[in-house]
Amino acid sequence: MIIFAGKWKTEEGFIITITYSNGKFSGLDPKGRPTLYNVRFEKNEWKGTVENHDTGQKGNCEMYLQGKKLKIVAHKGIFSKTFYWVKQ
């Protein structure tokens, strides 16, 4: 199971390293801080938690693989934000 595993470049130019362990994906930023948590396949979707260390925001997310892009839709309360990472 390596669908998301590897290095991904964020819209800001940072590289996130995603690994797979114990049935879940997780991602670390360049400083080694967890950015993605507990990403797992649930109810026909990839779901988990994403964190932005610059803003201190953390929220639930869904992830969709679109070719060499990873679409992430993050939710915090009634708000949502969509962003894309590119496979390196």
C-alpha positions in Angstrom: 0.0 0.0 0.0 2.0 2.9 -1.3 -0.6 5.1 -3.0 0.4 8.3 -1.2 3.9 7.3 0.0 6.7 9.5 -1.2 7.7 13.2 -1.4 5.1 15.8 -2.2 5.7 19.5 -2.9 3.2 21.9 -1.3 1.9 25.1 -2.9 4.4 27.0 -0.7 7.3 25.0 -2.0 7.9 22.8 1.0 8.5 19.0 0.7 6.2 16.7 2.8 7.4 13.1 3.2 4.5 10.7 3.4 5.0 7.2 4.8 2.7 4.2 5.4 2.7 2.3 8.6 0.2 0.2 10.6 -2.5 0.7 8.0 -2.3 4.5 8.0 -0.4 7.2 6.1 1.3 10.1 7.9 3.4 13.0 6.7 6.3 15.0 8.0 7.3 18.5 7.0 11.0 19.5 6.3 11.5 20.1 10.1 10.3 16.6 10.9 7.0 17.9 12.4 3.9 15.8 11.7 1.7 17.4 9.1 -0.7 14.6 8.2 -2.1 12.2 10.7 -4.0 8.9 10.6 -4.9 9.0 6.9 -7.0 5.9 6.2 -9.6 4.6 3.8 -13.0 5.0 5.4 -16.5 5.0 3.8 -15.0 5.1 0.3 -12.8 8.1 1.0 -9.3 8.7 2.2 -9.7 10.7 5.5 -7.3 12.0 8.1 -6.1 15.1 9.9 -3.9 17.9 8.4 -1.9 20.5 10.4 -0.4 23.8 9.3 2.4 24.6 11.8 2.7 28.2 10.6 -0.8 29.1 11.6 -1.4 26.5 14.3 -4.5 25.3 12.5 -5.5 21.6 12.5 -8.5 20.0 10.8 -10.0 17.0 9.3 -9.3 16.3 5.7 -10.1 14.2 2.7 -7.5 13.3 0.1 -7.8 12.5 -3.6 -5.1 11.3 -5.9 -5.4 13.1 -9.3 -2.5 11.9 -11.5 0.6 13.3 -10.0 -1.3 15.8 -7.8 -2.7 15.2 -4.4 -5.9 17.2 -3.7 -6.5 17.8 0.0 -9.7 19.3 1.3 -9.3 20.5 4.9 -12.2 21.3 7.2 -12.3 23.4 10.3 -15.8 24.0 11.7 -18.0 25.4 8.8 -14.9 26.4 6.8 -13.0 24.4 4.2 -9.9 24.9 2.1 -8.7 22.9 -0.9 -5.0 22.7 -1.8 -2.8 20.6 -4.0 0.6 18.9 -3.5 2.6 17.6 -6.5 4.5 14.3 -6.4 8.3 14.7 -6.6 
